[in-house]
Amino acid sequence: MNSHEDLSIKKRFGTCSKDCYGSCVFQGVWNDFAPERKFLYAKPSTTHPFTNGFFCSKLNHREDLIYHSKRLKKSFIRDGPKGENNFKPITLENALDKINKKVCDIQNKYGSTSIIAAFSAGNYGLLSRYAPLRFFGKLGAKITYGGICNEGGCAGLTKLFGTYSTTNPFQLINPSTKLIVVWGSDLSNRNIHAYYLVKKAIENGAKLVVIDSRFTQIAQKSDLFIHTYPGTDHLLAQLIIKYLVSYNYDKEFLIQNVDNYNLLIEEVLNIDESRILSQLGNKIQSINNFVKLLVENRHHTIFNVGYGVQKDYSGGRIVQTIALIPIILGNFGKPGTGLIYSQSDFNNRFIPPLLEYIAQSSKHSAIPGINLINLGHALMSEEYKLLFIYNFNPASSLPNQNQIRQSLSKEDLFVVVQELFFNETTKYADIVIPSKFDLESHDLITPYYIPGLSINEAGPCPYPDCLSNYELYQRLARKFGWLNDSIFQEDEMSIIQNCLKLLPSNIQKNIRAQGYHLLFNQNDIPFKDLSFPTSNGRIQASGSYFQFGKNKFFERKEKEFFLISPSHKYFIHSQLGQINHQYLEVFKKIFLNKIDIENLGLEIGEEVLVSNEYGKCKYILGELMSLKTGMALIYSGSPSASKRNLNVNFLTPDIPEESGLSGAYNSAIVTINKLK
């Protein structure tokens, strides 16, 4: 390089903001003087003990996504009926003027609460999600709350422990860890950095048990694999708990640390073992072998539980029931023990003041909200006239797509979408505003697998009309005449600097020096004193854990199948189709076990009609021997804005998990028929 080229290269701290376990930390390398491709590449951190110097296969070349030819660079206004991406370009200023006028008209005629902001974690940054609430709070609009992912399980664990985060994930590689139980979690495809830790633990002598409704890659490395039917995890957990209570459990731990443990034991003794065994269809020897491993490695076992097991009507209680196993064994507060689910509650040690500052919630009245999972139902009413959508693709991600798309199609609902690419949701937008990528915005990221905080330092965006989420609503605030309000005068960097000042000095120091701060190292043991954030510091075991009613899997009729909808390894929900287009064909398929295909009299590659009470779609039949019989699999989150309705969520129920906080996606039964 010559001296001019040396000066043109700039390195910035970066964090992947995708809704993913990893939140990979990296060094972004930029050429700020380049006419367009300013971001050159990302170099994964080798000092971060979770990133460990490698990225997942989804985003090895994120620069190709940022400068993709189909990226939105201009604003657009609808030029045709809703349901298609028919738009004509419009200047950004004209778009903002039209949005401003629409907001004022609707506010004057129907009131501010007829306006909704719907957002989720498409960009997981704190500013990306919450800084727009400065605008909506002052406006008096409604916002969505809750989620569609792991909230039911979090609620279930909180009832037990007062928190849903109890364990340091780095304990996976603690020398005291002798047994790792991966339950319903496809680490090898969905959380490859945790998979790396598990493989290290295996190299150090730890044993691995995998429990899943699919035979995944990580199952191939297991010492014991238990192949379950979907929706039966709680039955298996109940049986294991009964065997442990009858055989060997930590009574002293229960006496000292668990309220009403005697009621739990009484309920366990009433479990109908023969009924569960007849339903599970597992070899009793495998279950006995698992119990033996648990007893042999008592006080040296960690459970890692996936989010899929709680995507059921009773999801929170299913996760609760699984958590009773390590409780019965006394596997908390010691090295090499615990339960890993979502670790984000540990971040609440320092996040609340950051969120308060970012949203400026003290400057306005409490913002009313509607549950995200119920958005389609809410929009069907006559109450709402204007919808803002950011960080969210509801016309792909929400269940019961017929309802959500019908609600978005209403002529009296004006829809503003901020997006990177045209997608299923932009088909229902009246105005589309082009968004900046995460790397072009300043932000703070709080991972939910490895607790901590990291930063993203923005590089320059070559497209003047692209705005970050905060910049869009800052511009709209100025259109509203709120220019003199101090909460709209700060830029993103100022917000971040003021947020960092609210943190303890050691966190500030680490963020500025290395771009991240982790709450735990390998040897840290949360709740070592076994004092949990419950009303009395003890684990709460009161209540009925085992009354789940009938199991839908066993109520299926002929030609009916229990539908699961995991994410594909190369996609994050409905994102990344532009750079992983070679895998898009997978979204056209429904997968069955070979035996089921033969029993239906169908052939692989044949087009079939898949239907239930929520909708119907045509799919190509594929074979997947990792599935048990009676199961069907369609990958969720088709990222393409195709004309065919290829989206599994036309078939998933919009009835939420019983806590009302998240979706019950894996609760659908479908019929598969040959096309005439």
N, C-alpha and C positions, 0 to 999 in steps of 0.2 A: 504493500500500500504506500502511496505517497502521502505527504503531510496533509493534503486537503482531504483525502479519503479517511485518514485517521480522525480528523475533526468531525467528519460527518457521522461517524458511528457512535451511538449512544446506547447505554445499557440501563434497563429499568427493572425494578422488582415487579414480578407478575404472579398472579394466582388464578388458576382456572376457576371460573365462576359457575360452571355447570352444576346442575342439581345432581351431584354425584358424591360418593363416599370420599373420593380422593382429595379434592381441593388442592391439586398439585401446585407446588410452589416452584417458580422458575425465574430465570433471568431472561428478560426479553431484549433482543438485539434489534436496534432500529437504525435506519438511515433517514433522519428527519428531513433531509434535503431532497430525497427522491421525489419525483413528480407524483407517483401513486403508491407503489409498493414500499411503503415506509417501514412497515414491520417486516423484518427479514426472517427471523426464526426464534424459537424459544429453546432455552437450554435448561433441562430439569435440574433442580437442586440436588447436589450430592451430599450436602450437609443436613438436609431435612430428613429425619429418620423414618418418615413415612413415604415421602416422595421417592427417596432412595435412588435418585438419578435416572428414573425412567418414567415415561408417560404411558397411558393406556393407548391401545391401537386406534381409538376413535379420533384422537386429536394430535397425532404425531406431526401433522403438517397443517396446523391451524391457520398459517398464512394463506393457504389456498382457499380457506373458507372466508377469511376477511376480505380478500380481493376477488371473490368469485364474480363471474360476469353477470350473474343474476341478482347480485346484491342490490337492494333498493337504495337509490342515491337521490331521488327526488320525491316530493310529495305527490299524492294522487287523489283524485276525486272520482266518485263512482260515475260510470258512463254506461249504464245498463242495469237490468234487474239484479237483485241480490241472488247469490248462489253461484256466481262465477266471478273470476278475477278480471272483470271488465272495468277498466279505469282509463282516465286520461290525466296527463301530468298537470300539475298546478304549482305555482310558486309557493314556497314555504310561507311567505308573508300572507298571501291570499288564503292559504289553508288555515293559518292561525286566526285570521280575521273571521273566516266562516265559522270556525269552532267557537270563537269568542261570542259571535252574534247568536249562535245556537244556544250556548250556555245561558246567555242573558235572557233570551226569549223564553226558554223553558223554566228558568229560575223565576221569572216574573209571573208566568202563567200557572206553573204547577208546584213551585217551591223547590228548594235546593235538594230535598230528600228524594226527588224524582230522578236524581243523577247518581249513578253508581260508578265507582272505579273497581274493576276486577283485575287482580294481579296474583301472581304466584311466584315460583322460584325458577323460571326460565333463565334468569340471571340471578345468582344466589347472593350477590353483593348487598350489603346493608343499605347503601345509598340507593342502589338501583331499585330495591323493593320499597324503602320507607321514606326517602326524601320527597317523593311526590305527595306524600300525605300533608306536607306543609300547605300545598295548594288546596287539597280536598278538605282539610280541616278548616281552613279559613272560609272556603266556599260553603261548608255545611252539608256536603254531599255524603252519601253512604259509601262504604267500602266493603269488600269481601273479607272474611276471616276464615280461620280453619284451613284445611288442606285436603288433599286427595291421596295421601301416601301412608304415613306411619303413625298418624295421630291417635288412632284407636289403641294401638299397642302402647303408646306413650301413656295414655290415660289409664290403661290397665295396670301398668307397672307403678304408676304414681300412687294408685290406691294401696299398693303393698308397701312401697318404700318412701313415699312422699316425694319421689323423684323417679324419672325414668332412666337416669344415668347413674350407674353404681360402680362401674369397673373401668380401669385404665386399660385400653386396648393393647398397649405395649406389654402388658402382662402375658400376652400370647407367647412371647419369646423369653419370659422369665425362666430361669433354671428350675424353679419350683413347679412349673406347669408340666404335668405328666399326661394329661388327657384333654383334648380339645373336641368339643361337640359342636359341629356346624349344622344347625337345624333350619332347613328351608332357606338357605342362603347360598346362592350360586357365586361364591367368591371368585372362582376362576374366570368368570366372564363379567361380573358386575362390580367386583371390589378387588382388583388384581393386586393392589398394594397390601391389603390384608392377607390375600392369598400368598404373597411373598413371605409375610411373617409366619404364616402357618407352615409353609414349606421349610423355613428355617427351624421352627420348633420341631418338626418331624426329623430333620437332620440331627437335632440335638437329643433325640430319643423320645419325644412325646408321641403318644398314640392319637389317632384321629378317628372319630365316628361321624359319619354323615347321615343325616335323616332328611329325605326329600321325596317329593312326588315325581322327580325326574332323576335319571342317572346322569349326573353332570360330570364335568372334567375333574372336579375336586374329589368326587366320589371314587374315581379310579385310584386315588392315592390313599384311600381310607383303609384302616384296619377292619372296620365294620361298616357296612352300608345297610340301612333300613329303608326299604322302598315303600313309601306310604301311599295310600289313596289321598287325593286332595280333600281338604276339609276334615281330615280325621286326626290331625295333630293332637288335638285335645284328648282324644280317646287313647292314643298311644301314651301321652303324658300321664293320664290317670292310671293306666295300667302300671307304668313304671313306678309311680308314687306308691301304689298299693304294694307292689313287691318290695320296695325299699322299707316301707313301714312294717311289713311283715318280717323282713329279713334283717336290715341293719340301717339305722338312721341316727342322726346326731340329736338325741333327746336333750342333752345338756344345752346345746345351742338354742333349741326351741324354747326351753324353759327360760333362759336368760334373755333372749332377744326377740321373741315372737309373741305378740298378744293373741290370746284365744287360740293358741296352737292346739289345745285339746279338742276344740270344736272341729278344727281341720282334720285331726286324726280320726275323730268319730265319723266324719263324712267320708274319709278315705276308706274306712273299713266297710262301708256300705256300697262301695263300687262293685258293680256286677261284672266280675272278671270274665265269665263265659260269654256274656253278650258282647263285650268289647272284642274278645278274641275272634268271635264269629264274624264280626264286621271288619276287623283290620285286615284279615287275609295275609298276615305276616307269619312266617314260621316262628313258633314260640321259642325255638332255640336262639334265634337272633336277638329277641328281646331279652332273654335270660343272659345272653352273653354281654349285652349292653349293661344290664343291671350289675353284673359281676365286675365289669370295668369301672362303673361308677363307685362301687364299694371299695374296690382295690385302690382307687385313686381319689378317695374322699379327701377333701382339703387340698387337692392338687388338680382340680378340673375347672375349665372355663367353657361356658356356653356362648356361642355366637349365633344369634337368632335373626333371621331375615324378615323383611317387611311383608313378603308375600303371604305369610301364615296369618296375618291379621286382616287381609283383604277379604273378610268374611263378615256376615251379619254379626257374629259374636267375636270379632277379631280381637278386641281388647282382652276379653276373658280367656281366649285361647293363649295369648302371650302370657297372661297371668298364670295360667295352669302350667305352662312350661317352666315359668320362673319358680314355681313351687318345688321343682326337683332340686335345684341347688340350695333352696332354703331348707328343705328336709335334710339335706346332707351337711348343712352348716358351711356351705362354700362361699362365704363372704368375709371380707375384712382380713384375708390372709393372702400371702404371695401365691400366685398361680391359681386363683379362684375368681369366681364372679360370673356375671351375665352381661354380654355386650349386645346392645340393641341400637339405640340412638344415644350418642354421648353429648348431644348439644346442650343438655340441661346444665352440664358443668360450666358452660360458657356464661350462664346467668350470674356467675360471680361478678362479671364486669360489664355485661352487655346492656342492662337496663338504662344506665345513664347515657350510653351511646345512642340507643334507640330514641330516648327522650329528646336528645339534642338533634338528631337527624330529622325526626318527624316534627319537632317543636310542638309536641302535643300539649304542653302546658299553656300555649298561647291561644288555644281555642277549646271549645267544649268537646266532650268525648264524642268521637266520631261513631255514629250508628253503623251497624253492619248487617250483612246477611251471610249465611254459611256458604262457602265456596261450592260445596258439593250440591247445594240446592239452587245454584244460579239459574239453571234452565227453568225450573219451576217458578222462581220469583219473577223472572222476566216475562212469563206468560200472563202475569197480571197486567192490569192497566195502569199500575202505579208508576212504572219506570219509563222515562222518555229519552234518556241519554246515557250511553254506556261508554266508558273509557276502558280500554284493555291494554295492558302492558305486561311484559314478562310472562305471557300466558297464551296458550293456544287452545281455548276451550272447545273449538269445533273439531278437535282431535282428542283432547285429554279427558274431557268429562264423560261420565257414563250417560246412557240413554241419549245417543246422539240425535235421534229423531226429534226429541223434545228440545234439546239445546239449539239445534239448527232451525227448528220452527220458530223458537222465540227470537233468535237473532234475525230472522227474516221479516219480522213485523214491520209494517210500513211506518208506524208511529214511533219506532225506536231508532234513534240516530246513534250510529256506532263509530267511534274513533279508535283506530288500532295503531299502535306504534310497533313496527316490526323491522326485521332485517331482510326478510324475503317474503314474497307472496306465499301464503299457505292456506290451509282450510279456513282459518278464522278471517283472513282478509277478504274472503269471498262474501262476507256479510258486512264489511265495513263501508261506511259512507265516505270516510276520509282515512287515508293511510299516511302516517308520518314515518320517514326513514329513521332508523335508529343507529346509534353508534354501537360498535362491538364493545365487549367488556374491556378489551385491551386499550380502547380509545377513551376510557372513562376512569377517573379516579374512584377507588372504592376500597372498602374493608370487607373481608370474607371471614366468616366464622364456620369452620368445618363441623360436620355433625358425626364424624367417626373418630377423628383425633382432635380432642378439644383444644382450642387455641384461637389465635387471631392472626391474619396475614393481610398484606396490603397489595393493591394493584395500582401502579403508577401509570397514568395515561400517557400514551404516545399520540402523535398528531393524526387526526383523521383527514384524509385528502378530499373528502366530500363535504362542502360547506353546509349543505342542507340537512345532514345527519346530526341528530341531537341525542344526547343521553336522556334517560328518563327524567332526571332532575332538570336538565336544561329545557326540556319541552314545557314543563309546568312552570318553570321560572319565567319563560317567555310569555306564557299565557297569563301569568299573574301581572305582568307588566301591561298586557293588553287590557286587563281589568282595571288598570289604574292603581295597582298596589305597589308601584315602584318605590315608594318611600318606606314601605314596610321592611324592616331590617332582615326578616327571615328570607326575603327573596333577593337580597343584595349579595349574599355570600356565593362564591363559586365552590366547586366541588373540593378543591384542594384546601380551601379555608375551612370547610366543614370537617374534613379529615384531620387537619391540624388541631382544631378545637376539640375533636373527639379524642385524639391522642392525649391531650392535656388532662382528660378526665380519668386516664388509666394510671395504675401504679407505675412508679418510675422504672421498675425492671421491665415491664411490658413495653413501655415507650422506648426504652433503650434498645431492646431486641428488635422491635419493629423497624426502627430507624437504621439499625446496623445490618440486619440480615433479612428484613422484609417479613419476618414472622416471629411469633411467640407461641410456644407450646406449654400447656398447663402441666403436662406430666412427662417424666422420663421413664425409662424401662422399669425402675424399681419402686416407683410411687404406688402406694396402695390406698385408694380412696376408702373412707369409712373404716379405717383400721380400728377405730375405737368402737365400731358397730353402733354408732349413734346416728340414726337416720333422720331426715327432716320431716318426720311425722309429728303428730301432736304430743307424743310422749317419748320420741326417739327410738321406738321399737317398730319392728316390721308388723304390719296389720294383717292378721289372717282371718278376721271375722267376715262373715258372708258366705254365700253358697257359690262354690267354684265349678261344680260339676253338672249343673242342671242346664243342659244345652238344647234339650228337645230333640226332635228327629233330625237325622242327617240327610241332606238333600242328595248326596252322592248315592245313597242306597235306595232312594225313592225314584230313581230314573226308570223310564219306560223303555221299551224296545226302540232302537234307533236314536235314543237320547244320550247325550254325553255331557259330562261335567267340564266346563270351559275354563281354562286358565289362560292368562294373557301377560306373560313376562315380557320384559324389554329385550330387544335383540342386542347382542354384544357390541355391535358397531354403531348403535344409536342411543341417544339419550332422549327418551320420550319421542317427541316429533321433530327433533333437531338432527342435524348433520347429514341429511340426505344429499346435499350438494357435493360433499367430498367423499361420500360412501355410496354413490349411486349404483355401484356394481352389485350391491346387496339388496336393492329395492325389490327384486322379484320375490323375495321371501315373504313380503307382506301380502302377496296374492294367494298365499297358501294356507290351508288348514291342515294340521298334522294329527294323525292317529297312529295307534299301534297297528302293526301289520295284521294281527288277528282280527281287530275290529273292522279293518278294511275288507278282509275276506268275508267276514260274517255279514257285512252289508251288501255283498255282491258287487262291490265297486272296484275300480282299478286306480292305481297310482297315476296321477297326471290328469285324471278325469275332473271335469267341472261339476261341482255339487252346489246345492242350495242349502245354506245354513240359516236356521231361523229359530226364533222363540217369540215370546210376547212383546219384546221390545223392538224387534226389527228382523230383517232378513237380508242376506248378502250372498253373492256368488263367489266361491273360492275354488282354487285348484287343490285337489287332494294330494297330500304328501305323507310320506311314512317317517315316523320317528320312533325308533325302538326303545328310546329312553323313557317313553311314557308307559304307564300302566294301562291296562285295558279299561275302557269306560271313560277315558280322558280325551279331550280335544285341546289342541294348542293353536292359538293365533297370536302372533307377536303384536304387541301394542305399539302405538305411536307411529303409524305410517307417516313419514315426513313429506311425502309428495302431495302436491295439490292437484291430484288427478281428477278426471271427470267421473271415474268409477268410485262407488262408495265402498272403498276397501279400508274399513276401520273397525276393529273389534268392538269398539264402544257403541256401535249400533246394536250390540247384543248384550251389553252389560247393564245391570240394574242401577237405577239412580236412588234406590233406598239406601241410606247411609249405614255404616257400621253403627251398632246399638248406642254408642256414646254420642252419635251425631256429629262427630268431628272429622271423619274421613270416609272414603269410599269402601264399598263391599264388592269390588270388581270380581273377585274369584268366588262368586255365588250364583253364577248363571248356569242354566241347563239349556243345551241347544239340541235341535233335531237336525240330522243330516240326511238329505234325500238326493237321489239321482235326478238330474235335470232331464225333463222330457225332451 
